[in-house]
Amino acid sequence: MVRAHSHYIPTRYPNGLPDSIPARVYTRRSAEEALHLADLALQSVQVKLGKE
């Protein structure tokens, strides 16, 4: 499982992955998992706001 914090620094800063680059580290699967996490977060906020 991909953790949300694993996308913050490495994907934004050139030295976030000292031994590599994002293109070599992040796969299609990790991108899909990140999108899934974002969708879950959005759904959670929508429920809290009463917009299911």
PyMOL commands that set and color helices and strands:
alter all, ss='L'
color gray80, all
select helices_A, chain A and resi 4-7+22-25+28-48
alter helices_A, ss='H'
color red, helices_A
deselect
rebuild
show_as cartoon
